[in-house]
Amino acid sequence: MSNQAQAEKISKGQGFIAALDQSGGSTPKALGLYGVNADAFSTDAEMFDLIHGMRSRIAQAPAFTGDKVVGAILFEMTMDRDIDGTPTPTYMWEQRGVVPFLKVDKGLEAEANGVQMMKPMPELDTLCERAAAKGVFGTKMRSVISAANADGIRAIVAQQFMVGEQIIRHGLMPIIEPEVTISIADKAEAEDILLAELTAALDILPEDQQVMLKLTLPSKSNQYKTLVDHPRVMKVVALSGGYSREEANAKLTENTGMIASFSRALTEGLSAQQSDDEFAATIADSIDGIYKASIAG
């Protein structure tokens, strides 16, 4: 796989990034929304087989191509599995034209100072080596901000960029994701602090390094426009964060240069009980709406 071709696809391509990286903790909910109840599986292995089936069905849908979906974030088990007999990262890039990314974080610490830091990742170097060997272009890692606490937000950004530098050393593009919870009363204030901290961290990155940012759709339109334009940023992508697809698309159109990286909003309306034609039509409608919102700015 060509890293340069993938980099151009992400930096210049028209479209959005699909988040297909539900982990062990979020998989039961994702399956439930897909119409697969908890009584359909009795072990983690059976659960992960079912979620891989859902992800494979999405990836094989006629509308899921690089024409509108420029990238896809994969769970580790998805990276290690096949779609239609082909390793998933290879299938994504060579058969669909979609750049593969990998979720690398191992979950969140308990909340302190209004934030949840990432848990330690002692196997990160090994995971990055495997991902690079499989043709993965970049990674994604998530922290959570639940209050406009300057100390907490500063700590989250520092941790994200420290780990990001480790990922860059493996030739991978890190997506830094400090999610701001959409329901907090001081969301706008938290986003102001986050903008300042991200800008400071980006300003001291070496000239030959770039990162991507995955940020909650902000309370103020174009809150992150300076980050979109920052020379150390390849792309700023938005997470839906609990908004419905309609709400998320509407908010995205208010933010010039940001594109979507939706998970639940992408799969909204999909069901295991749908026929292949019904499923294809539903995901096509979802992809088209998110694509239009992503290029509107």
N, C-alpha and C positions, 0 to 999 in steps of 0.2 A: 504494500500500500504506500501511496505517496503522501508524506506529511505535508508537502507544499501544496498539493492539490486539495487536500482536506482543509488546510489553513485558508486557502482562497475561497473554498466553499463556505466556510463559516464567516469569514470577514466580508466577503462580497456577495455571497449568494442571497437570493430573495426567499424568505421563508422563516420557519421557527424551529425550535428544538423540542422534540417530544421527550417527556420525562417518564421513562418506563422502568423506574428504579425503586419501586416499593420494596421495602426491606421486611424482615421477619415480623417486626412490630406492626407495620401498616398493611401487610398483605391480607390478613383476615377481613379488614374493612374494605379494601379494594375488591376482594372477591365477593363480599356481600353486596356491594354496589353493582357488581357484574351479574348478580343473580345466583351466586354460588354460596349457599349457606354453610355454616360451620359443621353441620352434620354430614357434609359431602366429603369430609376428610377426617382422618383420625390421627395422622402423624404429620410432622413438619415436611417430610419428604413428599407425602401426597399433596399437601398444601402448595408446595413449591412447583410440583408438576402441574397443578391446576393454573397457577398464575403464569407459568411459562406458556401454557396453552393459550391463555388470553393474550399475552404479549406477542406470541407467534402469529396469532390470528390478526392482530393489528398490523404487524410488520408485513404480512402477506397480502393485506388488503390492496386492491388496485390503486387507491388514492394515496397510499403511503409510499411516496417516492421523493427523491431529492428535488423535484420540481417545486414542492411547497414545504417539505420537511427537510431542513438542511442538516439536522443532527438528531441523535437519540441518546439519552442517558440510560445506561444499563446497570442492573444489579449484578453483583459478582457472579451469582449462579447463572444469570442469563448469559454473561460473557463466556462462561465455561460450557454452555450448552449449544446445541445446533438448532437451526431453523431449516426445515426442508433438507436435512442432511448436510448442511453447510455450517461451519462455526459462525455463531451469531455476529461477531464483528465483521467478518468477511462477507456474510450475507448482506448486512446493512450497507456496507460501502460498495461492494462490487456488483450486487444485484439490485439494490434499491437507490444507490447514490446518496445514502444518508451517512453522515460522519458519526462514528461511534465514540461515546464517552463512557466513563465508568464511575459509579458512586463508590467512594473509598472510605468514607467515615464509618465509624463503628457505633454510632449513636451519641447520645448527649449525657453530660454530667447533670447532677441535680442543680437546680437554679440557685445562683448566688449573684448578688449585685444586679438583680434584674435580668440576668442572661443565663443561658445554658451553653457552656463551652463544649467542645468536642471531647469525647473520651480518647484516651491514648490509642495510638495506632502503631503498635510495635512491629507489625508485619508489613508496614506501608512500602518499604523498599522492595520487598519480595513481590508484593501485589503489583507495584508499578512496573517491575521488570516483566511480569507475566502479561500485563496489559499491553505494554509496548510490543512484546513479541507477537501478540495476537492482532496487532494492527489498530489498537485503540489510539485515538488522537489525544484525548484529554480526560480529565477527572472532574468529579464534583464532590464537595464536602459541605455539610450544613451545620450551622450554629443557629441559636434562636435568641432574639431580643424581645423581652417582655416588659421593659420599662425604659424610660429615658434617663438611664443611669450612665453618666459619662465614664466612670471607671470600668463598669462592666462592658460597655461597648468598645472602649479602647482595648480591653483585654481580648475580646473576641476577635477584633480586627488583627491584633498582633499575632494571635495564634493562627488565624487563617493564613496570613502572609508568611509566617514561619514555615508552616507545612507546605504552602504553595511553592516556596523556594526549593524544598526537598523534592517536590513533584517535578518541577522544571528541570532539575538535574537529571531526570530520567528521560528528558526529551518530550515530556507530555505537557499539555496546556491545562493549568488548573482553573476550574470554575470555583470562585470564592463565593459562598452563599451565607451571608449573615441575615437570616430571615427576621423581619419585624412582624410580630403577631398583629393581625389586622384588627383585633377586637380591643386593643389597649387604648385607654383614654388619652395617653400622651404619645400617640403614634407619630404625629407630625414632628414633635420635639425630638423623639428618638431618631427620626430620619434626618433631622438637621445635624445631630451629633454624629450619626453614621457617615453622612456625606463628608464632614470635616475629617474624620478619622481615615476614611478610605482615601481621600485626596492626599493626606499627609503620607500614607503608606505608599501610594502610587508614585508620588513625587521623588521618593528615594530609591525606587527600583532602578537597577542598571538599565542603560539605554537599549541593551540587546534582549531585554526580557519584556514579556507581556503576560497579562492574565485576562481571564474573563470574569465578569461579575454576574451573579444571579440575585436579584433584589426583589423584595415585595413591591407590588404596584403602589406607588407613593400617594400620600394624601394631597400633595401639591403637584400640579401638572409640571412636567419637565424638571422635577426635583433633581434628577441625576443627569441632566444634559451635559454638564461639564465632565462627567465621568465617561459618557458616550464619546465625547470628543478628545479624551485624554490619550496621548500617544502610547501609554503603557497598557491600554485596554484594547483587546481585540474586539470584544462585543459585550454589550450589557443586555442580559436577558431577564425576563420578568417571571416570577412565580405567581400562580393564581391565589395561593394562600388561604383558600376557603371561600373565595368569591365564586359565584356561579360562572359558567362560561360566558353568558351574556354580559354580566357585570365586568368580568375580567377583560373581555374584548373591548368593551366601551372604555374602560380605564386605560387600556394599553394604547388606544388611538390618541390619547391625550399626551403621550410621552414620545417625543420625536427621537427616532434612532433606536429605541428599545424594541426587542422582539420577544415573543412568548417562549417560555419553557414550562408548559403546563403539564400536570399529571392528572389529577382528578377532573379538572375542567376538560381535558382532552377526551377522557373516557366516559364522560357524562352521557347517559342514554344508551350505552352499549350493554348488551345482555347475552349471556351464554345461551339463552333460549331463542335468540334471533336466528332466522335462517341466514345462510351465507349472503344472500342478496340483501336482506334487511340490514345485516351487520355492515356490509360494504357501503350501503347507502348512508347509514348513520355516521360511520367514521368519515366518510367523504364530506358530509355536511359539516362535521366538526372541524376537520382539517381546513376546509375552505374558509370557514368563519375566522379561525385563528390566524390563518395565512393573511387574510385581508386586513385584520387588525394589526398584524405584525409589519405589514408594508405601508400602512396608512400614513405613518409618520415620515 
